[in-house]
Amino acid sequence: MKSEEKEIKLRKFIIILAIAAMCLVMATILNECARDLDSLAHKPTSSPTDEPINTATPEASPTPNPTETATEEPTPTPTPTPTPTPTFVPDGEYSQNEKYFGKKVIVLTFDDGPHRIITDRLLDGLKERGVKATFFVTAIGRTNSDWESDKRILNRMIEEGHEIGNHTQEHKRLTEISDEEIREQLGIVHERVKEMTGYDIKIFRPPGGDDNEAVREVANMPSIKWSVDTRDWEHLNETALMKYAEENDMTYEEARQDRIQYILDALMRRIYDTEISYNSIKHGSILLFHDLYDATVDLVLALVDELMESDEYVFLTVSEAIESEGIVPVSGHVYDTIWPRQSV
């Protein structure tokens, strides 16, 4: 009897232990499920759950500064170093003007015109080459025929970008006449050019380059002379060419071509002439020609063509050239080049 009771108690105990173990296992399982459910409840999902879902909008990341980037910066591509622009050129050798930097600015000037045929031919050649020049005019409108011819040519000069200077009406030596005559000689040219074209002359060249302080005070304009005398007036006038042809047993045309080439070679210093080659053509040079001689036109155009081959030279009017150096032309000053003479 006692052994049966003991057996019954043992079985109950085993059952209780089994139930307890099962409860423990169930509790563990339930606890793990609860954790999983809690984890799912806090995930950002639109699926409904028994637990409330946190729908708060997360804080926005700050917008990067335009100069900053959140991503890794790419390695920059190296930029080739450009050839540096020269910052210094010896003063007087080349232009310092930004527009003409590294170029030689020179001025072609023509005295004693306009000639109704020769000046037109010269203007044709200059226009074809895109070259500007300065014309110091004289004997304006002496007759009705001259008036119409001069008016046409002067207006053409202005339209094509050239400058007009005053060379007196009768080509008188200004140091040899009175102040009143100086005013009259310059005044006639000024007034007639103004009447024909509306153009105000701003510069003058005294005949023969002969003036002084008193003359310049009366003229009240910059006095423009020259640094290179081509001596066309000596070698290329008709009488001189005929004489040269006769002395050298040449035809007139042979003499003409010979003298043109001689002056051209002297200007370019392939030969040396004590007068023509005395000053070389360089930055700032003012060259003297005369638009009275047909051979001068051929000389000028041949010279321009040769100088333009080097791409070094720029041809400007007197005033443009002076102003390109940052200089304002001043009345009473003398300009043998595009810079005022230091002593007069």
C-alpha positions in Angstrom: 0.0 0.0 0.0 2.8 2.4 1.0 4.7 1.5 -2.2 1.7 2.4 -4.3 1.3 5.8 -2.6 5.0 6.5 -3.2 4.7 5.6 -6.8 1.6 7.8 -7.2 3.4 10.8 -5.6 6.4 10.2 -7.8 4.3 10.3 -10.9 2.6 13.5 -9.8 6.0 15.1 -9.1 7.2 14.1 -12.6 4.0 15.5 -14.1 4.5 18.7 -12.2 8.1 18.9 -13.3 7.1 18.3 -16.9 4.3 20.9 -16.7 6.8 23.4 -15.1 9.3 22.7 -17.9 6.7 23.1 -20.5 5.6 26.4 -18.9 9.2 27.6 -18.9 9.6 26.7 -22.6 6.4 28.5 -23.4 7.4 31.5 -21.5 10.7 31.7 -23.3 8.9 31.3 -26.7 6.4 34.0 -25.8 9.1 36.4 -24.7 11.0 35.9 -28.0 7.7 36.5 -29.9 7.1 39.7 -27.9 10.6 41.0 -28.8 10.0 40.3 -32.5 6.6 42.0 -32.4 8.1 45.0 -30.6 10.9 45.2 -33.2 8.4 45.1 -36.0 6.2 47.7 -34.4 9.1 50.2 -34.5 10.1 49.7 -38.1 9.1 52.6 -40.6 6.4 50.7 -42.4 3.0 51.6 -43.6 1.6 48.2 -42.5 -0.8 48.6 -39.6 0.1 47.0 -36.3 -1.3 46.8 -32.8 1.4 49.2 -31.6 1.4 52.9 -32.8 4.0 53.6 -35.4 6.3 56.6 -35.1 5.5 58.7 -38.2 7.6 61.8 -37.2 9.5 63.2 -40.2 13.2 62.7 -39.6 15.4 65.9 -39.4 16.5 67.0 -42.9 20.2 67.1 -43.4 21.6 70.6 -43.8 21.9 71.8 -47.4 25.5 71.9 -48.3 27.1 75.3 -49.0 27.4 76.0 -52.7 31.1 75.9 -52.4 31.0 72.6 -50.6 29.9 69.2 -51.7 28.9 66.1 -49.6 30.5 63.8 -52.1 34.1 63.2 -52.6 35.6 65.9 -54.8 36.9 64.6 -58.2 40.6 65.1 -58.9 40.8 68.3 -60.9 42.1 68.1 -64.5 45.3 70.1 -64.7 44.9 73.3 -66.9 47.8 73.9 -69.3 49.8 77.0 -68.3 49.2 79.7 -71.0 52.2 81.5 -72.6 52.5 84.6 -70.5 51.8 88.0 -72.2 54.9 90.1 -72.0 54.7 92.7 -69.3 57.6 94.8 -70.4 58.9 96.0 -73.7 61.7 98.5 -73.9 60.2 102.0 -74.0 60.3 103.5 -77.5 61.0 100.2 -79.3 57.4 98.9 -79.5 54.0 100.3 -78.6 52.9 99.9 -75.0 49.3 100.5 -76.0 47.1 97.4 -75.2 45.6 97.5 -78.7 49.0 97.8 -80.5 51.2 96.0 -77.9 54.4 94.7 -79.4 53.8 96.6 -82.7 55.7 99.5 -84.2 53.4 102.5 -84.8 54.5 104.7 -87.7 52.9 107.7 -89.4 52.9 108.4 -93.2 52.5 112.1 -93.9 52.0 113.9 -97.3 52.6 117.6 -98.0 51.6 120.0 -100.6 48.4 118.3 -101.9 45.7 117.6 -102.7 46.5 116.7 -106.4 43.3 115.9 -108.3 44.9 112.8 -109.9 47.9 111.7 -107.9 46.2 112.0 -104.5 43.3 109.9 -105.7 45.6 107.2 -106.8 47.4 107.3 -103.5 44.1 107.1 -101.6 43.1 104.0 -103.7 46.3 102.2 -102.7 46.0 103.1 -99.0 42.4 102.0 -98.9 43.3 98.7 -100.5 45.8 98.1 -97.8 43.8 99.4 -94.8 46.4 102.1 -94.1 45.7 105.5 -92.6 47.8 108.6 -93.2 47.9 112.4 -92.6 47.7 115.0 -95.3 49.0 118.5 -94.8 47.1 120.5 -97.4 47.8 123.7 -99.1 46.5 126.0 -101.9 42.9 125.0 -101.2 40.1 126.2 -103.6 42.1 128.7 -105.6 39.7 128.4 -108.6 36.2 127.1 -109.0 37.6 124.0 -110.6 40.1 123.5 -107.7 37.3 124.1 -105.2 35.2 121.2 -106.5 38.2 118.9 -106.9 39.6 119.8 -103.5 36.2 119.4 -101.9 35.7 115.9 -103.3 39.2 114.7 -102.3 39.1 116.2 -98.8 35.8 114.6 -98.1 37.1 111.3 -99.4 40.1 111.6 -97.0 37.8 112.1 -94.0 35.5 109.3 -95.0 38.3 106.9 -95.3 39.8 107.7 -91.9 42.7 109.9 -92.7 43.7 113.1 -90.9 44.0 116.6 -92.5 46.6 119.1 -91.3 47.3 122.7 -92.2 50.2 123.5 -94.4 49.3 127.2 -95.1 47.6 128.5 -98.2 50.7 129.8 -100.1 53.5 127.7 -98.6 55.2 130.7 -97.2 58.0 130.4 -94.7 56.3 131.3 -91.4 59.5 132.7 -89.8 59.8 135.3 -92.5 56.3 136.8 -92.3 54.4 138.8 -89.7 52.0 137.4 -87.1 49.1 138.7 -89.1 50.2 137.0 -92.2 50.7 133.7 -90.3 47.1 133.9 -89.1 45.9 134.6 -92.6 47.9 131.8 -94.2 46.6 129.2 -91.7 43.2 130.8 -91.4 42.4 130.5 -95.2 43.1 126.8 -95.2 41.2 126.2 -92.0 38.1 128.1 -93.1 38.0 126.6 -96.6 38.4 123.0 -95.3 35.8 123.6 -92.7 33.4 125.0 -95.3 34.0 122.1 -97.7 33.8 119.3 -95.2 32.8 120.5 -91.7 36.2 119.2 -90.5 38.2 121.2 -87.9 41.9 121.0 -88.5 43.8 120.5 -85.2 47.5 120.3 -86.3 49.8 122.1 -88.7 53.1 121.6 -90.4 55.2 124.7 -91.2 56.5 124.8 -94.8 60.0 123.5 -94.8 59.6 122.5 -91.2 60.6 126.1 -90.4 59.0 127.6 -87.3 59.9 128.9 -83.9 58.3 129.6 -80.5 56.7 132.8 -81.8 55.2 131.1 -84.9 53.8 128.3 -82.8 52.3 130.7 -80.3 50.4 132.4 -83.2 49.5 129.1 -84.8 48.1 127.7 -81.5 48.3 124.1 -82.8 50.8 121.2 -82.3 53.6 121.6 -84.8 54.1 118.3 -86.7 57.5 117.8 -88.3 59.2 114.4 -89.3 61.9 112.0 -88.3 62.4 110.4 -91.7 62.7 112.5 -94.9 62.3 110.3 -97.9 63.7 113.0 -100.2 61.0 112.2 -102.8 60.8 116.0 -103.5 64.5 115.8 -104.6 64.6 112.5 -106.5 61.1 111.8 -107.8 60.0 115.1 -109.3 59.7 115.1 -113.1 62.6 117.4 -113.7 65.0 115.3 -111.5 63.9 112.0 -113.2 64.4 113.4 -116.7 67.9 114.6 -115.7 68.8 111.3 -114.1 67.7 109.4 -117.2 69.8 111.6 -119.4 72.9 111.4 -117.2 72.7 107.6 -116.9 71.6 106.8 -120.5 68.3 105.4 -119.4 64.7 105.8 -120.5 62.5 107.9 -118.3 60.7 104.7 -117.0 64.0 103.1 -116.2 65.2 106.1 -114.3 61.9 106.3 -112.5 62.1 102.7 -111.3 65.8 103.1 -110.4 65.1 106.1 -108.2 62.1 104.5 -106.5 64.1 101.4 -105.7 67.1 103.5 -104.5 64.9 105.4 -102.0 63.2 102.1 -100.9 66.5 100.4 -100.3 67.8 103.5 -98.3 64.6 103.6 -96.2 65.0 99.8 -95.4 68.8 100.4 -94.9 69.8 97.8 -97.5 72.0 100.7 -98.6 73.0 103.8 -96.7 72.1 107.3 -97.9 73.4 110.0 -95.5 70.1 111.9 -95.7 67.4 109.3 -96.3 68.9 106.7 -94.0 69.9 109.1 -91.2 67.0 107.9 -89.1 65.7 104.4 -89.5 62.0 103.5 -89.6 61.0 102.5 -86.1 58.3 102.8 -83.6 57.2 106.4 -83.4 58.6 107.5 -86.8 56.9 110.2 -88.8 57.7 109.9 -92.5 57.7 112.8 -95.0 56.3 112.4 -98.5 54.6 114.6 -101.1 51.5 113.7 -102.9 52.6 115.8 -105.9 54.6 113.1 -107.7 53.3 110.0 -109.4 56.5 108.1 -108.6 55.9 108.8 -104.9 52.7 106.8 -105.0 54.6 103.7 -106.2 57.3 104.3 -103.6 54.8 104.6 -100.7 52.9 101.5 -101.7 56.0 99.4 -102.2 57.3 100.5 -98.8 53.9 99.7 -97.1 53.8 96.3 -98.7 57.3 95.5 -97.5 56.7 96.7 -94.0 53.4 94.8 -93.8 55.1 91.5 -94.6 56.7 91.4 -91.2 53.3 92.0 -89.4 55.2 94.4 -87.0 53.9 97.7 -88.2 50.7 99.7 -87.6 50.0 102.8 -89.7 48.0 105.5 -87.9 47.3 109.2 -88.3 49.4 111.7 -86.5 46.9 112.3 -83.7 46.0 108.6 -83.3 49.6 107.7 -83.0 50.4 110.4 -80.4 47.3 109.5 -78.4 48.2 105.8 -78.6 51.1 106.6 -76.3 48.8 108.1 -73.8 49.8 111.6 -74.8 47.4 114.5 -75.6 48.7 116.6 -78.5 49.5 120.1 -77.1 49.4 123.4 -78.9 52.9 124.9 -79.2 54.7 121.5 -78.8 56.9 120.2 -81.6 56.5 116.5 -82.7 59.3 115.1 -84.9 58.1 111.7 -83.8 54.9 110.7 -82.0 56.5 112.0 -78.7 56.9 115.8 -78.2 60.4 117.2 -78.6 62.0 117.8 -75.3 63.6 121.0 -76.2 62.5 123.3 -79.0 
